[in-house]
Amino acid sequence: MIRKMAADSNICRSIKSVLEKIRIASSKRHEVHQKVSPRLVAVSKTKPVEAIITAYECGQLHFGENYVQELQEKGHNSKILEQCKDIRWHFIGHLQKNKVNKVLGVPNLYMLETVDSMKLAQAVNNSWERLMKPSKLKVMAQVNTSGEQNKHGCSPESVCELVQFIQEKCPSLDLVGLMTIGAYDYDLSKGPNPDFQCLVRCREEVCEKLGLQQEDLELSMGMSGDYEHAIENGSTNVRVGSTIFGARSYPNKGEKTDGAAVSDVANGFADS
């Protein structure tokens, strides 16, 4: 009991610390980026239901999951459904078309951040239509800003085409922003992260070509190791996990989850 109380206290304290750092980082960025307050998505992958409930009770509403099976299990968990009625789930992992129905069937799904192709967008749109939901599903277009083969996302050159397709051909989807992961362990002493800068330029290009306002298109970039820097560069949505919940423990190396090896590097998330 004492150990659990200490763990709960650490989670709450960590959330407050992250939110304060988000506030400070927001105050440092350009005036054009201060119109939208950044959203904190607590990445709860590999963490138990009890930790999610604790974070929710501390005021955290948005939670992110990388793996379809884990999102399903937590989203349908009776304790979470009963005690976290306003929870908002973000799916932030790579999504295969044959897993779309499983993700979209999760209660309280708030946003799908990883739409990386027109084929996936169409599949998500069709599935959401069949579910006859009263509102559109919020989605983001994922961009591979680092050009790494182990990262998912469309190329920066094709992001306008993907965004336009979602807007014109996917009436059940609400395109709310762009998302990227970027290369890991970037040395900030070398200057601003070029992957973050790339996503900012992508938004500028999309808005210019499609007649959108920049404040209407979010940027999801930044994780535990660089979320403050990401916010200073314009991020409106940061995905923070280990800083809130502590270091993660994983199954044996090579064990499969949702058809992919349990390796965050392979799935595009080294340290959310």
N, C-alpha and C positions, 0 to 999 in steps of 0.2 A: 504493500500500500504506500509506504513512504517513497519507495523507488518510483512508483507511478506518479505520485504527486510531484516529485522532482522533475520527472520527464514532462509532465503537463505544464509545469511552470516554465521549463526551458523553451517549449514550443511557443507559448504566449509571449515570453520575453523576446524571442527571436523574431516573431512577427512584428512586434512593436518596433524593434530595432531596424528591421528591413523597411518598414513603412516610413520611419523617420529619415532613413538614408534616401529613400525615394523622394521624399519631400525636399530635402536639401539639394539633391541632384536636379530636380525639376526647376528649382529656383536659379540654377546656373545656366540653363539652356536659353537659346535664342527666343525672343519674344513670340515669334510665330509658332513655336512649339509649346507655348504655355497655355494655349486655349483648351487643351485636353489633359486632364490629370491621369498619370499612368496607372494602369491596372496591375495589381499583383496577382499572379496565378501561382498558387502553391502546388508544386509538383510532388505528388504523393506516391509515385511509383515505388513499389516494393514495401511501402509503409503500411502498417496495420490499420484496420478500421478505427480503432481507438484513437490513434494519432490524428486522423481526419476529423473525428468528432471533437477532439480537444481544440484543434485549430479553428473549427467552425464556431465553437463556443467562445473563442477569443475574438470573434468578429470576422473571420476570413470566410468569404463566400465562394471564391473562384478556385477551383482545383483542376490540375492537369494530370492526365495519364497518357503514357506512351503506348501501352499494349492493349489490344482489343479485349483479350480475356480478362485482364485485370480491371479494366474499366467496367466490363459487364458485371463482374463479381461485386465490385464496390458499388456500382450504380444501382444494383438490385438488392443490396444488402438491407435486411429489415431494420437494423439499428440506424443506419444512415437515413433510410427513408422516413423513419419515425422521428429521429432527433435532429436531422439536418434538412428540413423541408424546403428551404430556399437555396440549397447548394446548387452551384452552377458548374457543370463539368465541361472542361475543354479537352478535346482529343488532340494531342500534340505529336503523335507518332506517325510513322508511315502507314498509310491505309491502302490495302489492296481492294480491288473492286469486289471480290467475293466475300469481303468482311464488312461491306458497307451496311447491310441490313442489321448486323449485330450492333454496330456502333450507334446507328440512328434509333435503335430500339431502347437505348438506355434512358431511364427516367432522368429528367432535369438536364439533358444535354443542352449546353448553352452555345458552344461554338466548335466548329471543326477548323483547325488552324492549318491543315496540311493538304489542301487541294493543289496538286502539282501538275495536273494535266486536264485537257478538255474531256477526255474519256472518263476520268474519275468524277469530274464535275457533273457530267451528264448522268452518271450512275447514281450519284448522291441526290441530284435533283429528282430523278425518277422515283427513287426510293422514298424520298420525303413526301412527294406527291401521293404515293400509294398509302402512306400513313395518315393522310388527310389532317395534318397538323393545322391549327388555327393561324399560325404565323410562319414567316419564312425562317429558314435555318441560317444563322450567321456563319459565314465561312471566310477564310483568308486564303489568298493565293500564296503558296510557298515558293520561294525563289532560292536557287542554289547560287548564292553570291560568291562562294569561294571556288567554285568550279571543281570541287573534289568529287571523285567517282563514288565515294562511300556516302555522299550526302544526296538526299532527295531534293526535288524542287525543279521547277522550270528554269530555263536560262534567263538571265536578265534581258536578253534580246527578245524573248518571246512572252514576257510578262504582260505586255499590253494586249496581245492577242488573247491570252488566257482570261484576263480581266474582262475584256469586251465580250468574249464568249459567254462567260458566266452571267454578265448583265443582260445580254440579249437572248440567250438560248436557255437559260435556267431560271424560269420565273419563280421557282420555289426557294431560291437561294438569295441571301442578302450578303453581297460581297462587302465586307466591312474593313478590309485591310490587306497588307502584305506581311509575310512572315519569312524569317530566315534563321538559320543556325549559325553559319559562319565557321571559319577555321578555329580550332581549339588553341588555347594557350598563346594568344597573340600578345606580343610584348608592347604594352601601352607606351613605353618610353620612346618607341619609334613614331608615335603620333596617333591620331584617331584610327580606329579599326577600319580598314578599307572595306570590309564586308558590310559594316554598318553604313558606311558612306555610300556603298553601292545600292543598298536598299532605299536609302533616302533619294538617290538619283532616280531609282526605278519609280518611286512614288511621283516625283516631279514630272517624269516622262509620261506616266499613265494619266496624271491629272491634266497635263497639257494636251495630250492627244485625244482624250475622251471627255474633256470639258468638265472635270471634277474639281472640287475644292480640296486642298491638301488636308484641311482639318477634318474632312469627312472620310479620310482614308487612313486607318490606323497603321502603325508599324509595330510588329511583334518581333523584338530582338533583345537579347540580353538574358543571361542566366546567372547562377550564383556567383561566378567569378568576375562578371563584367557588367552586371545590370545597372550599376550607377553610371558607368561610362556610356552604356547604351542609351540611358535616359537623357544624358547630356547631349547625345547625338540625335535625339528626337523620338526615341521609343515611347510608345503609349501602352505597351503590354509586355511585362517581363515575367519570365518563367523561372521561379526560384524554388529549389527543392532542398538540397542538402544543407543550405544555410539555415533553413527553418526546422527541418526534421532530423538533421544529423546525417552522418555517413550512412550509405546504404549497404545492405548485405544482399548478395545475389546467389542464385542457385549455382550448382557446379558449373564450371566453365564449359561452354558448348551445349548446355541444356537448351532445349527449344521452347520458345514461347510464341504462339501465333505464327508458327512457321519460320521464325527468325531466331538466330542464335541470341542468347541473352548477353549481348555485348552492346553497351551504349554507343561505342564508337561506330559499330556497324549500323546501328539504327539512327545515328545522327545526334545523340544526346550524351555527351561525356559527363557533364556535371550540371544538370539543370538547377 
